[in-house]
Amino acid sequence: MKRKDLIDTIESLGCVLIRHGAKHDLYHNPKTGMTQPIPRHWEIHEFLAKKIVRDLSNH
């Protein structure tokens, strides 16, 4: 999955960017209280992308 598509997906869930890092960006979902690092790669493996979306949306 392209990083841009993953960012669009998690932002549509209500997630906000907390900070930029060298290798990861931190996104937080205020509704669920979950925070996840998002790798700063062009492509993110499907398995990892699905885990990030699941973790940010379910708790």
Secondary structure by P-SEA (a helix, b strand, c coil): ccaaaaaaaaaaaccccccccccbbbbbcccccbbbbbbccccccaaaaaaaaaaaccc
